Amino acid sequence: MSGTNTASGRALGRLAAMGTRPHRWVVLVVLCTSLLLVALDSTILYVALPAVTEDLKPTSVELLWIGDAYPLVCASLLILFGTLGDRVGRRKILLLGYALFGAASALAVFSDTAQVLIVARAILGIGGAMIMPATLSILRDVFPDRHERAVAIGVWTAVAAVGAATGPVLGGFLVEHFWWGSVFLINIPLMLIMLPLCRVLVPESKGRSDGPWDLFGALLAALGVLGVVYGIKELGTKRDLLDAEAVLPFVVGVVLLFFFVRRQRRREHPLIDMKLFSRVAFSTSVGCIVIAMLALVGLELIAVQYLQLVLGLSPLETGLRMLPLTFAAMTAGVLGSANLRRFGPRAMVASGFALTACAVLMLCAMGQQDQPWLLGFGFVLLGFGFQTTLFGAYESMLTEAPADDAGGAAAIGETSYQLGAGMGIALLGSVMNAAYAPGLGHVPGVSDGTSTAAGHSLGEAYQIAAQLGGAAGDALREAARAAFVHGLHVTLVVSAVLLFLGAVAALRLPKRMECEEADEAPAADDADVTAPRRASSPAESSASSAA
């Protein structure tokens, strides 16, 4: 009888809760829409950079900062805003992120100089740092049951991949039919819609509130991540690996992060519980996210250059060529929850890495001639394997973290994502430059100084070839294309090696998907996500078991 009364109470509680707040799947739709906008903005500018260069005439350094300001600022502030959301309310941070993102988009639309556009991209990074961990930590709180949460994370990671992969397509369409500022203009009406929707539909969610928020620690983390990511970015653009402009920020960032970790270990109420990293599944998941991004994000940027500069595709055609990757990532996200239950985190993440590595090696068959079927099939394998890896790693990481620390855990995951992306651009960009430049050393009719200048990038080589004209210009152009393809092949092999190392690292993940919270699933709708959590005492646990 007591069991019947309990079940009836839970059912009535569910009905009452549904009458006062939206269902968790509606919340998921709102959160994923937010994430889609942020993910779109991370890649939508790639195909617009040539138009930006033509209009604003940025220097080579300014052009790099136009692309890098957003991920650099976003990565450095994720821990700050993720942990702040745990204290003051994740929805508050999410709403503020929406407002800032919309305002920065308006500034970017009307940018008339490269410096203004860089500032706008940096403010967009601040807004993105507010939005990204908030969506993931609210998701962790709204879905206490691991089976449902796995489905939700599958949708979340698929939306992130779709947004990033769709960015070049949408950006190419807008640039061809309007002007480069339109890639930012679309954010404004969407954010105006998202602000009231989030305010009404997304429940407020908080984590731990015991003790003051460690502002000094948050600033240490922000400056430390900023120094590390900036140093890595500079290392990727400098010829001399001991250049002080790259080494000094990196060393300072590492030192600041060291003091941040030591401070968190000593504090009674830390921003992030460093004991999380003693959990093998958590630390391994974070490492897998870094490796996956390290191996693929820089490669994606190089692939866009290959499609446009070597094959001569338009921005829109470039984006359309990458659509198979998008659809494959969507499929992997949809199937992620079922595959996780069937195969477990270890097999899922390791096989995702291995599949992605095989796809990367397959793309080594690309040459100076267009092979659409090879590219399409390779992108399908790449998208499915990459998304499978990210899904398994994110799900394992978030499940290992207590719900009270969801914001901090989400921030760690997103910081790892951004850190891996920055390292990938620097590392694979350096590999690409090292393999590309020697191919222009002895071009008939071209001086050594001119060859050195052409060795900076394929775009510069084309510009110099056009200025030279005649046989010398044609020879330089062909040599540059051949050197770029050679560099692409070397970069693909390096990326594949990193992915196979990721597959080995994934073997430390749990073999099976264990659902300790499954018993709480029937009451998931009863709980108020704003209610503080308290661990059950041994006596309460025994009483519950006896009942």
N, C-alpha and C positions, 0 to 999 in steps of 0.2 A: 504493500500500500504506500509506504513512504517513497519507494522508487517511482510509483505512478504519480504521486503528488509532486515529486521533484521534477519529473518530465513535464507535467502540466505547467508547473511554475516557470520552467525554462521556456516553454512554448509561448506562454502569455508574456513573459519578459521580452521574447523576441518580437512579438507583434507590437508591444508597446514601444520598443526601441525603434522599430521600423517606422512607426508613426511619428516619431520625434526627430529622427535623423536619417540621412540617406543610407541606402544599402551599401555595403563595402565595395561591391562591384561598380557601382556608380562613382564612388570615390576613386576607384582605380582608373576609370575613364578620364576623370578630371586630371589626376596626377600624370597620367601618360600623355595627355595633351600638352601639359606644361613641359614635360621632358622633351616632347617632339620639337617644340619651338627652340629649346636650348640646343638640342642636337643638330637641328637644321643650321643654326647659326655657326656651328663649329666648322662646317665644311662648305656652306653655300658661297663663301667668298672666294674659294679656290679658283673657280672658273672665271670670276670677275676681276681677278688681279691684273690681267693684261689691259682691260678697259680702265681700271683705276690708274695704272701706270701711264696710260696715254693721256688721261684727263688731268691728274694731279701732279704728274712729273716728279714722283718721289725719288730720293736717292736710293741706292741699293740697301743701305741700312734702314731707311724709313720703310721701304717695302717689306723688309723682314719683320719689322715691328708691327706693321699693319696686320700681318698674318699671325704674329706670335703674341701680341699684347693680350688678346682674349684668353687663350689657354694659360698663359703665364700668370696673369692676375687671378684667374679662376682657381688654378691649382693652389696658389699660395693662401687663399682665404677659405678653402673648404673646411678645414678643421675649426677655424674661428667660428664660422656661421653654423656649422653642424653642431658643435657643442653648445653654442648660444641658443640654438633652437630647442635643445633638450631642456634648458632652464626657463626661457621666457615663453616658449610655445612655438612649435614648428610651423603652424599655420601663419603666425605673425611674420616670421621670417620669410615664408613663401610669398605672402602678399606684398611685403616690401620689395622682394626680388622682382616680382611682376612689374611694380611701378618703376623701379630703376631700369629694368630691361627695356620697357617701353620708352622711357625718357632718353636713354642712351641710343636707341634705334633712331629716334627723331634727330638727335644730334648728328648721327652718322649720315643720315639722308641728306642733310644740308651742309655737310663738310665741304669746304672749298679749298682746304689745304691738307697735305698729308698729316701734319701735326694734329689737326683737329680730329681727323679720322682715327688716329692712334689713340687719342684721349677717349673718343667714343667707344672704341673697341675695348679699352681698359675698363670703362664703366660697365660695358656689357659683361665683362668678366666678373665684376663684383656681383651683378645681378644673377649671373649663372651660378656663382658660388653659393648664393642664397637658395636658389631653386633646386639644384641637383640633390644635395644631401637631404633636404626637407622632403622631397617626394619619396625617396627611398626609406627614410626613417618613419614617415607616416604610414607607408605601406607595411612596414614591419609591425607597426602597432595595430593597424586595422585588421591584419590577417594573422591571428595568433596560431592557427592550425598550420602545421608545416605543409601538408598536402595542398591546401588552398594557397598558401603563401608561395609555394613553388610555381603554381599556375600563374599567380600574379607577377612574380619575378620574371617568369618566362615572357609574359606580355611586356613587362617593363623593359627588359633587355632587348626584346625584338623591336620595340618602338624606338629605343636609342639607336639601334643599328639602322633601322629604316630611315630615321631622321638624318643620320650622318651620311647614308648612302644616297638619299634622295636630294640632299643639299646641292650637289653638282648639277643634277637634272633641272631642278627648279631654278637654280642660279643661272644655268645656261639659257633656259627659256626666257627669263626676265632680262638678261643682258642683251640677248638677240632682239627682243621686241621693245624694250624700253631703254633704261640706262642703268649703270651699275648701282646707283642709289636705291633702286627698287628692291634689291635683295634685303635691305634693311626696312624699307617702307612697309612690307607685309607684316612685320612684327607688331606695328602700332595698333591696328584694329583688333588683332588677335589678343593682345594683352589687355585691351579695354574690355574685351568679352570675358577673359579669364579672371579678371579681378573680382567682379561680382559673383561669378559662378563659384570660385573657390571660397569666397566669404560665406556663401549660403550652403554649399554642398559638402565641403571638406570639414570634418570635425577637428577641433583643437586637440593637439596631442603634445604631451610633455613627458620628459624623462625624469631623471633624478633631480631633486631640488635641495639636497642636504648640503649645506655649506655654500659659501660664495662662489661665484663664477671667477675663474682664474684669468683675468684679463691679461696680466703680464705673460702668463704661459701661452695664451692664445696668440699674442703678438710675437713671442719667440718662435712659435710654430710657423706663423705666416712669413716672417722674415727668413727663417731657415729654409722653408720650401722655396721661397722666392729666389734666394741665393743659389740653391742647388739647381733649380730648373734653369735659371738664367745662365749659370756657369756652364751647364750642359749644352744649352743653346749656343753659347759663344764658342765652346769647344768644337761644335759641329761646323762653325763657319770660319774658324782660324786655321791657317796652314800650320802654325807652330803650336803644338799641344801644350807647351809651357808658357804660352802667352799670359801675362799677368791679368789682362782684362777678362780672361776666362777662368783661370785657376783661382784667383783671389776671391771672386764671388762664390765659387763652388766650395772652397775651403771654409769661408766664413759661414756659409749656409750649413755645412756639415757640423761645424762647432756649435752653432745656435741650436740645431736639432739635438745634439748631444746634451746640451744643458736643458733643453725642453724635456727630454726623456728623463733625465736625472731629477728634475723638479717634480715631474708627475709621479715618480716612484716614491718621493719623500712626502708628498702632500697627503693629508688625511682625506681630502675631497678633490681628487684629480679631475682634470678635464677629460682625460682618456685613461681608462684602467689599463696600464701596461701589462697586466697579467693576461690580457686577451692574447698577447703574442706568445705566451707560453702554451697556448692551445694549438696543437699541431695543425688542426684543420683550419683555424683562423689564419695563422701565419702563412701556411702553404697556399691558401686561397688568395691572399694578398699578393704573394710572390707570383702566382700564376697570372693574375691580372696585369702585373707589371710586365712580365715576359711577353704576354700576348700583345699588349699595346706596343711594346718595344719592337717587336718583330714586324708589325703590320702597318702602323700609322705612317711612319716615314715612307714605307713602301707604297702606300696609297697615294701620297703626294707625288712620288716619282712616276707612278703609273699614269696619273693625270697628265703629267708633262709628256710622257711617252705617247699617249693617245693624241694630244693636241699638236706637239711639235714634231714628232717622228712620223706619225700616220697622217697628220694634217687634218684631224677631225675638228669640227666646230665645237664650241662649249656645250651646245645642246646635244650634239651627237656623242660627245664624251660622256655626258651624264647618262644618256640612254644606254650606252655600252655597259655602264656599271649597274644597270637595273637587275640583271640576273643575280648579282650579289645581294641586292635588297630583298628580292623574293626568296632567295635561299635562307637569308637571315630570319625573315618572317616565319618560314616553315620550321626552322630550328627552334625558334622561340615557342611556337605553338606546340611542338612535340616535346619540348624540354621537360615538362613535369612528368609525362609518362615515361620518357627515357630515363629520367633520374630515379624513378621508382623501380624500373626494370633492371637497370644496370648499376646504379649507385654512383656516388660522386667520383670515385677514383677512376673507374672505367670511362665514365662520360667525359671528364676533363682531359684525361690522357688520350683518348681516341680523338677528341676534338682537335687537340694539338697535332696529333699525327696526321689526321686528314688534311688539316690546313697546310702542314709542311709538304705533303705530297702535292697539293694543289700549287703551291709556290714553285716547287721544282718543275712541275708540268709547264708553268708559264715561262720557263727558261727557253722553250722552243720558239718564243716570240722573236721576230727579227724586224728588218726594216720594211717588210711587206705586211699588209693587213691580213690577219687570219681570224676572222670574226668567230668561227666555230670554236677554235681553240681558246680564244679569250672568254667566250661565253661559258663554256664548260668549266674552265679554270676558275672563273668568278663564282660559279655555282658552288663548287667544292669549297672555295675559299670562304664564302659567306656562311655556308652551313657549318663548316668546321669551326670557324672563328666564333660564331654565335653560340655554338654548343659549349665551347670552352668558357666563354664569358658567363653564360647562364649558370653552369655548374659551379664556377668559382664564386660568383656573387651570392648564389643561394647558400652555399656552404659557409661563406664568411658571415652573412647576415644571421643565419641560424645559430652560429656559435656565439654571437653577441647577445647579452641580456637585453630585454626590451627597453630598460631604463637607459641603456647606453646606445640605443639605435642610431641617434644622430651622430655620435662620435664614430661609431663603426661605419656608418654610411659615408662619413667624411673621409675616413681612412681608405675605404674602397675607391671613392672618387678621386682622392689625392693620388692613390696608386695608379689609377687610370690615366690621370693627367701627367703624372711623373713618367710613366712608361711611354706616353705619347711624345713628351718632350725629349726623352732619351732616345726614342726611336728616330725622330727627325734628325737629332744631332748625330747619332751613331751611323745610321744608314745613309744620311746625307754625306757624312765624311767618307764612308766607304765608296759611295757613288762618285764623289769628287776625285778621290784617290785613283779610281779605276778609269775615270773619264779623261782627266787632264793629260796623261801621258800619250793618249792617242792623237793629240794635236801637236806633238813635239816637232815633227818634220813634215810640214805640208808644202808641196811645191809652190813656189811663188809667194809664200807668206813668211814674213820676218819672224824672228823668235819673239820679239815683244808683242806683236800682234797675235801670235799663237798662244802666248801666255794669257793675254786678255780674253781670248776666245775660250780658254780652258776654264774660266770661272763658271760658266753655265752654257747650256745649249742655246738659250734665248740670246745671250750676248754674242755667241758665235754666229747666229743667223744675222744679227744686226751688223756685225763686222763684215760678214760675207757680202751683205747687200751693199755696204759702202765700198768694198773692194771692186766688186763687179768682175766681169770677164772670167777667164779661166781660173784665176786665183780664187775669186769668190766662189765659183762652183766647186773647186777642189776643197776649200775650207768647209763649205756646207756639207759635202758628202763625208768628209773625214769626221766632222762633228757628229753627224747622225750615226755613223758606224761606231764612234767612240762612246756615244751615249748608250747604244744598244749593248755594247760590251760591258759598260758600267752597270747597266740594269741587270744583266745576267749575274755578275759578281754579287750584286746586292741581293738578288733573289737567293743565291746559295747561302749567303750569310744569314739571311732571314730564316731560311729553312733549318739551319743548324740551331738557331735560337729556339725555334718551335719544337724541335726534337728534344732539346734540353728541358723545355717546359713540360713535355710529355713525361720525362723521367721524374721531374719534380712533383708532378701530380700523383705519383704513386704513393705519396705520403698521406693523401686524403683518405677519409673513411671508405671502406669497401661498400657499405650498405647505407641506405637512407633511413636513419632512425628517427621516429616521430614521437618524441617524449611528450609533446603537447597535444597529441591526438585526442586524449581524453577530454581536453578542454573545448574541443571543436563545437559540440552542441551548444555550448554557452557563449560562443564567440560573439553573437549579436547582443547578448545581454549586457556585456561589460561596457562600461563607459570608458572610452579611450583616454579621457582626461583624468580618470581616477588614479591616485598613486598606487603603486604596486608594493606589496610586502611579501617577503618570502615566508612560506609556511614553516612553522616550528615543527620539530619532530613529533610533538604530541598531537598537533593538528593533522599531520600526515598519517599518524597511526590511527587516529579517530576516523579519518576519511577512508582509510583502507578497511577498517572494521565495518563502517557503514556499507 
